[in-house]
């Protein structure tokens, strides 16, 4: 057992079958389902609101994770229990790192003459204003259960044994682009890629706590905390 606030050797490895599932589902989740929902009136024809569609989108992903990664999630949860204090300490440090780095990114962004609006945040505010409970369920509970297996276990965890630096770079970059690529496509404006910089602090912190603790549940809980605080701050400011 290793529960002290130090660091452990990264050992949260996927089986071959688990890797295959994650790498197949990654493009489906990132591009396939969003393009299907955006290109067809399926959601609206069923009477789904934006919040309903997002809850369904992430609920399907979370269900698939629980089915196909149940063994991995159980092994990773055992590591969380064995390293409880380390994981808790890492979540707190990770959140403080996100706060500091996000402030630095905001200061750097203020140097641009034309401020770009984060349309992803705008959508969250709009959904929370009309269907707060569904928005919280989607962003705080469901999204981390999908995104962390994909971006941390799938991308970071696969690359980590081969090259630690590239594991960070690839995971953080794809995680950041995941949140903005639709807006670049819809508005045909590549400058929206700059908004991806806002997601780099969280991406780095989520990779770091995973690397530090060797349990995927640590970035899952950190991700939940980040999204919960962000929703509270966005709705209070709107």
N, C-alpha and C positions, 0 to 999 in steps of 0.2 A: 504493500500500500504506500502511496506517495501523495499525501494531502497537504504538504507544506507549500508556501508561496515561492516556488522556485521554477524550474523548467524540467521537462521530461523529454526523453527521446521520442520523436514523432513515430507513432506506431499504429495509427488509425487507418489501416489499409483495407481497401476493397477487394473482394474476390473478382475473378475474371468476369463472371456473369453480371455482377453488380456494376462493374465498369462499363460493360457493353450496354446495359440498360440506360445508364446515365448519359452516355455519349450519344445514344440514339434519341433519347427524350430531350436533350438540350436544344437542338435546333427546332424540334417540334414546339417546345415551350416558348423559345425566344422568338421564332418567326412564324411557324405553321399556324398555331391557334390564333395569335393576334392578327395575322393576315386574313385568316378565314372569317374572323369576327368583323374585321374592318371592311372586307370586300363583299360580304353578304348581309342581308337584313335579318339573319337568323335570330339574333338576340331580340331585336325589336319586334319581330313577328311573333315571338313567343311571349311578348309583354314584359320582357326583362328590362329593368333599369340598368344604368351603368354599374351601380353597386351590385346588382344581382349578377350581371355578366362577369364582373371581377371576382365575386365570391365563388361562382361556379368554376371559373378558369383556375383559380388557385385550389379550390376544393378537389377538383379532379387530379391536379398535380400532387397534392398532399396525400390523397388516397393511393395513388400509384407508388409514391415513395414508401408509404407504410406497407404496401403489398410486396414490392420488389426489393426493398432495402430493409425489411424487418429484421433480418439477421444482423446486418451492419449496424443499424440503429440501436439494437440491443447491446451489441458488443461495445459500441461507443458510449452508451449510457452506463455500462459497467465501469468504464474508465472514468466517467464523470463522478460516479459514486466513490471510486477509489481515490480520486484526486479532488475531492470536494472543495477544500480550502483554496487550492491552486486555481481551480476553475472560477470560483467566486471572486478571488482577488484579480484574476485576469479580466473578468467581465468589467469590474470597476475601473481597472487601469485602461482597458480598451475604450470604455465610454469617455473617460477623461481625455484620451488621445484623440478621439473623434471630435470632441468639443474644441480642443486647441487647434487641430489641423483644419477644421471647418472654418474657424475664425480667420486663420491665415489665408485660406482659399478665398474667403469673402473679401478680405482686405486687398488681395491681388486682383480679384474681379472688379473691385471698385475703381481700379486704374483705367478700365476700358471706358471709352466715351459713351458707348451705347450698351446699356445694361440689358442682358437677355433674361427673359422671363422663364422660370422653371415651370413648364406646362404640366409636368407630372405632379408637382405640388398643387397646382391650380385644380387639377382633376380630383385630387384627394380632398381638397377643401370643399369643392362643389359636392362631392359625394357625402362627405361628413356633415355638410349643412342640411342635407335632406334625409340621409339614412346613416346616422352616426354609428349605430350598433353594427350594421353590416360592414361599414368601412373599417371599424376597429377589428372585427373578426377576420377580414381579409388581410389587412396590413400587419396587424400585430401577431396573429396566431397562425394564419395559413401561409402567407408569403414566406416567412422564414423557414417553414418546414419544407418548402419547395426549393427556394433559392440557395439555401446553405448546402443541401446535398448536391445540387448542380454545380455551383460555383466554387465551393470549398472542397467537398469530398470528391466530386467528379473531376474538376479542373486542377485545383491546387493539390489535392491528394494524389492524383495520378502523376503530376509533374514533380512533386516534392522529392521523391527518392532519386530522381534523375538530375534535377538542377533546382536548388532552392530559390535562387533569384528569379529565374524564369517562371517558377510556380507562382510567385507573388505577382510578377508583371502581367502574365497572361490572365490570371484570375481577376485581378483588379481592373484591367482594361476591359475585359468582356463584361464584367459586372457593371461597370460604368456605362458602357455602350448600350447594354440591355435596357437601361432606363430612358434612353433618349433617341434611339434609332428611328422609332416610329414617327417622331415629330420632325426629324430631318427629312424623312420620306414624304410625309403628308404635306409639309410646307415647302418642300424642295429647297431647303435652306441649310447648307452644311454648317453655317455658323452656330446652329443649335448643338453641334458637337461640343462646343465650349461648355455647355451646361453639364456635360459628363464629368468635368473637373470637380463638381460638387459632390460626386459620389466616390471619389478616390479616397478621402479620409476614412469613410466607413468601410470600403473595400479593403484597405490596408489593415485596419484594426481587426476586421473579421478574420482575415488570413493570419494575422499575428496571434490572436488568441487561440486559433485552431492549432497553429504551429507550436505554440507554447504549452498547450495542455494535452494535445493528442486526443481530444474528444470533440466530435462535431457538435455536441449539445452545447458547448461553450459559445461558439459563434451563433448558434440558434437563439440562445437566451439573450446574448448581446444584441442581436438583430431585432428581437422582440422589444427590447428596452429602447433602442434607437427609434424604431418606428412609433412606439407608444408616446415617447416624449415629443417627437416631431409632429404627430397628429395633434397632440394637446397644444403645442406652441402655434401651429398653423391655424387651428380653429380659434384660438384666443386672439390671434392677431388679425383675423379676417372680420 
